[in-house]
Amino acid sequence: MSNQIGVVVALEIQDIAWHRTVGRLIDQLDKPVFWPALLGVLADYVAFDSWVVLLFYPDRPPTVLAEQAMADGGVDTLFQDYLQGLYRLDPFYVASLEYRHAGLLRLDEVAPDRFPFTDYYQRYFRLNIVEDEVQFNLPGEDGSTLCLSLGAGQRFSPEQMATLSLLQPWVLALMRQRLYFEQLAASKPAVAAPQAASVGLEGQGLTLRENEVAQLMLGGHSSKAIAQRLQISVETVRVHKKHLYSKLGINSQSELFSVFLRASRA
């Protein structure tokens, strides 16, 4: 009996702490400290190494709403490359356009079959995210998707994923309320409008289909997977690959990634 009473008391104390925490987050919804405060709460329950809050759009580069500060206070050049064009190869970005549902997604659920073998993975993701990533996604009525991303140097354990799933309703509800204040801030006149970022391989003399094949290749899709997505034959995929390589004067997917990166930075 005494053990049961002890468990009940412990649970009640945890419940009180949780309700107080959520109360503070609700009180901070309209304040600049909201995102760091929310991530601080999540860090009490699940270990992660990096985080960023983004708004994905179907027709323009992502908007960074909040991000983890670098230890030296400098600029993350890899992340700048991401915002200038590499985001188009991000499995989570592609998923935000295709699935349009609110919830918690893990990298394994959205990554193409050959994602770990891509230059994007080797030259960006592995260096910036390291090993695993999860995202809380909240689609907006305007076609955008609000994303809270957590990156880790090791795979999230089943227990951590269960905890994140348990917290998901609270996190998504808070994100939905916070989005109103983000949109309110965005509606205020800006001092100077930012220049539009480059759009990757567009403008490189490729046909629309060749551009689609190139981006799917760079994103980690095998020829078979590309054929299935575009509803064409594997041989047709190979023909498109041969033509786009010839037009760009390259001989490998690694060179294709370099062309994509240079075009994004231009």
C-alpha positions as CSV (number, residue, x, y, z in Angstrom):
1,M,0.0,0.0,0.0
2,S,2.8,2.5,0.9
3,N,4.5,1.9,-2.5
4,Q,1.2,2.6,-4.3
5,I,0.8,5.8,-2.3
6,G,4.4,6.8,-3.2
7,V,3.8,6.3,-6.9
8,V,0.6,8.3,-6.8
9,V,2.3,11.2,-5.0
10,A,5.2,11.1,-7.5
11,L,2.8,11.2,-10.5
12,E,0.9,14.1,-8.9
13,I,4.1,16.1,-8.4
14,Q,5.1,15.4,-12.0
15,D,1.7,16.5,-13.2
16,I,1.9,19.7,-11.2
17,A,5.3,20.5,-12.7
18,W,4.1,19.8,-16.3
19,H,1.0,22.0,-15.9
20,R,3.1,24.8,-14.6
21,T,5.5,24.4,-17.5
22,V,2.7,24.5,-20.1
23,G,1.2,27.5,-18.3
24,R,4.5,29.4,-18.7
25,L,4.7,28.4,-22.4
26,I,1.2,29.7,-23.0
27,D,2.0,32.9,-21.3
28,Q,5.1,33.3,-23.6
29,L,3.2,32.6,-26.9
30,D,3.4,36.3,-28.0
31,K,7.0,36.8,-26.8
32,P,10.3,36.4,-28.6
33,V,11.5,33.9,-26.0
34,F,8.7,31.4,-26.9
35,W,10.7,29.1,-29.2
36,P,13.8,28.8,-27.0
37,A,11.5,28.2,-24.0
38,L,9.6,25.4,-25.8
39,L,12.9,23.8,-26.9
40,G,14.1,24.0,-23.3
41,V,11.1,22.1,-22.2
42,L,11.5,19.4,-24.8
43,A,15.2,19.1,-23.8
44,D,14.1,18.1,-20.3
45,Y,12.4,15.0,-21.8
46,V,14.4,14.1,-24.9
47,A,18.1,14.7,-25.7
48,F,18.9,16.4,-29.0
49,D,21.9,18.3,-30.4
50,S,20.4,20.9,-32.7
51,W,17.1,22.5,-33.5
52,V,15.5,25.0,-35.9
53,V,12.0,26.3,-36.6
54,L,11.2,26.9,-40.2
55,L,8.3,27.8,-42.5
56,F,8.4,25.8,-45.6
57,Y,6.7,27.2,-48.8
58,P,5.9,25.5,-52.1
59,D,7.2,28.4,-54.2
60,R,10.0,30.1,-52.3
61,P,12.9,29.4,-49.9
62,P,12.1,28.6,-46.2
63,T,11.8,31.3,-43.6
64,V,13.8,30.7,-40.4
65,L,11.7,31.7,-37.4
66,A,14.2,30.6,-34.7
67,E,17.4,28.5,-34.6
68,Q,19.9,27.2,-32.1
69,A,22.8,29.7,-31.7
70,M,26.3,28.5,-32.7
71,A,28.7,28.1,-29.9
72,D,31.1,30.7,-31.3
73,G,28.2,33.1,-32.2
74,G,29.2,32.9,-35.9
75,V,27.2,32.1,-39.0
76,D,26.6,28.5,-40.0
77,T,27.7,28.5,-43.6
78,L,26.3,25.0,-44.3
79,F,22.9,26.2,-43.2
80,Q,23.1,29.2,-45.4
81,D,23.7,26.8,-48.3
82,Y,20.6,24.9,-47.2
83,L,18.5,28.1,-47.3
84,Q,19.8,29.2,-50.7
85,G,18.8,26.0,-52.4
86,L,19.8,22.7,-50.7
87,Y,16.4,22.7,-48.9
88,R,14.9,21.4,-52.2
89,L,16.8,18.2,-51.6
90,D,15.6,17.9,-47.9
91,P,13.3,14.8,-47.5
92,F,11.3,16.8,-44.9
93,Y,10.8,19.7,-47.3
94,V,9.6,17.3,-50.0
95,A,7.3,15.6,-47.5
96,S,5.8,18.9,-46.4
97,L,4.7,19.5,-50.1
98,E,3.4,16.0,-50.7
99,Y,1.7,14.8,-47.5
100,R,0.4,18.0,-45.9
101,H,-0.6,16.5,-42.6
102,A,0.1,17.6,-39.0
103,G,2.2,15.3,-36.9
104,L,5.6,14.0,-35.9
105,L,7.8,12.7,-38.7
106,R,11.1,10.9,-38.5
107,L,13.9,10.8,-41.2
108,D,13.4,7.1,-41.8
109,E,9.8,7.8,-42.8
110,V,10.5,10.4,-45.4
111,A,14.0,9.7,-46.8
112,P,14.3,8.1,-50.3
113,D,15.9,4.7,-50.7
114,R,19.4,5.9,-51.5
115,F,19.4,9.0,-49.3
116,P,22.5,8.0,-47.3
117,F,24.6,7.7,-50.5
118,T,23.8,11.1,-51.8
119,D,26.2,14.0,-51.9
120,Y,23.6,16.0,-50.0
121,Y,23.7,13.5,-47.2
122,Q,27.5,13.2,-47.2
123,R,28.4,16.9,-47.7
124,Y,25.6,18.6,-45.8
125,F,23.3,16.4,-43.7
126,R,25.9,14.2,-42.0
127,L,27.9,17.3,-41.1
128,N,25.0,19.5,-40.0
129,I,22.5,17.0,-38.5
130,V,24.9,14.1,-37.9
131,E,22.7,11.1,-37.6
132,D,19.0,11.4,-37.0
133,E,16.2,14.0,-37.3
134,V,12.6,14.4,-36.4
135,Q,10.1,17.2,-37.2
136,F,6.8,18.4,-35.8
137,N,4.9,19.5,-38.9
138,L,1.9,21.9,-39.0
139,P,0.5,22.7,-42.4
140,G,-0.9,26.2,-42.9
141,E,-3.9,27.3,-45.0
142,D,-1.7,29.2,-47.3
143,G,0.2,26.1,-48.4
144,S,3.1,26.7,-46.0
145,T,4.2,24.2,-43.3
146,L,5.5,25.2,-39.9
147,C,8.3,22.8,-38.9
148,L,10.0,22.3,-35.6
149,S,13.1,20.2,-36.3
150,L,15.3,18.3,-33.8
151,G,18.6,16.9,-34.9
152,A,20.7,14.3,-33.0
153,G,24.2,12.9,-33.1
154,Q,22.7,9.4,-32.6
155,R,19.5,7.7,-33.4
156,F,16.5,8.6,-31.3
157,S,15.7,5.6,-29.1
158,P,12.2,3.9,-29.1
159,E,11.7,5.5,-25.7
160,Q,12.5,8.9,-26.9
161,M,10.2,8.5,-29.9
162,A,7.5,7.4,-27.6
163,T,8.0,10.4,-25.4
164,L,7.9,12.8,-28.4
165,S,4.7,11.1,-29.6
166,L,3.2,11.6,-26.2
167,L,4.1,15.3,-26.2
168,Q,3.0,15.8,-29.8
169,P,-0.6,17.0,-29.1
170,W,0.8,19.7,-26.8
171,V,3.6,20.8,-29.1
172,L,1.4,21.0,-32.2
173,A,-1.3,23.0,-30.3
174,L,1.3,25.5,-29.1
175,M,2.8,25.7,-32.6
176,R,-0.6,26.4,-34.0
177,Q,-1.2,29.3,-31.5
178,R,2.3,30.6,-32.0
179,L,1.8,30.7,-35.8
180,Y,-0.7,33.5,-35.4
181,F,1.9,35.8,-33.8
182,E,4.5,34.8,-36.4
183,Q,2.1,35.8,-39.1
184,L,1.2,39.0,-37.3
185,A,4.9,40.0,-37.1
186,A,5.4,39.1,-40.8
187,S,2.5,41.4,-41.8
188,K,4.3,44.4,-40.5
189,P,6.2,46.5,-43.2
190,A,9.8,45.4,-43.5
191,V,12.7,47.8,-43.8
192,A,14.0,46.0,-46.9
193,A,12.6,43.1,-48.7
194,P,15.0,40.2,-49.0
195,Q,16.2,39.1,-52.4
196,A,14.8,35.8,-53.7
197,A,17.2,32.9,-53.6
198,S,18.4,30.9,-56.5
199,V,16.3,27.9,-57.5
200,G,18.9,25.3,-58.1
201,L,19.2,23.7,-61.6
202,E,16.5,25.9,-63.2
203,G,18.2,28.1,-65.7
204,Q,20.8,25.6,-66.6
205,G,19.3,24.7,-70.0
206,L,17.6,21.5,-68.8
207,T,14.1,20.5,-69.7
208,L,11.4,20.4,-66.9
209,R,11.6,16.6,-66.9
210,E,15.4,16.6,-66.8
211,N,15.3,19.0,-63.9
212,E,12.9,16.7,-62.0
213,V,15.1,13.7,-62.6
214,A,18.2,15.6,-61.5
215,Q,16.6,16.8,-58.2
216,L,15.2,13.3,-57.4
217,M,18.7,11.9,-58.0
218,L,20.3,14.4,-55.8
219,G,17.6,13.8,-53.1
220,G,18.5,10.1,-53.0
221,H,16.0,8.3,-55.3
222,S,17.3,5.4,-57.3
223,S,16.4,5.1,-61.0
224,K,13.7,2.6,-60.1
225,A,12.2,5.0,-57.5
226,I,12.4,7.9,-59.9
227,A,10.6,5.9,-62.6
228,Q,7.8,5.0,-60.1
229,R,7.4,8.6,-59.0
230,L,7.3,10.1,-62.5
231,Q,5.4,7.1,-64.0
232,I,8.0,6.5,-66.7
233,S,10.3,3.6,-67.4
234,V,13.7,3.0,-65.9
235,E,15.2,3.2,-69.3
236,T,13.6,6.7,-69.9
237,V,15.1,7.8,-66.6
238,R,18.5,6.7,-67.8
239,V,18.0,8.6,-71.1
240,H,17.1,11.8,-69.1
241,K,20.2,11.3,-66.9
242,K,22.4,10.9,-70.0
243,H,21.0,14.0,-71.6
244,L,21.3,16.3,-68.5
245,Y,24.8,15.1,-67.9
246,S,25.7,16.0,-71.5
247,K,24.1,19.4,-71.2
248,L,25.9,20.2,-68.0
249,G,29.2,18.8,-69.2
250,I,29.5,16.4,-66.2
251,N,30.1,12.7,-65.7
252,S,28.9,11.9,-62.2
253,Q,26.3,12.6,-59.6
254,S,28.9,14.2,-57.4
255,E,29.6,16.8,-60.2
256,L,25.8,17.3,-60.5
257,F,25.7,18.2,-56.8
258,S,28.5,20.7,-57.3
259,V,26.6,22.3,-60.2
260,F,23.4,22.5,-58.1
261,L,25.4,24.0,-55.2
262,R,27.1,26.6,-57.3
263,A,23.7,27.6,-58.9
264,S,22.1,27.9,-55.5
265,R,24.9,30.2,-54.3
266,A,24.7,32.4,-57.4
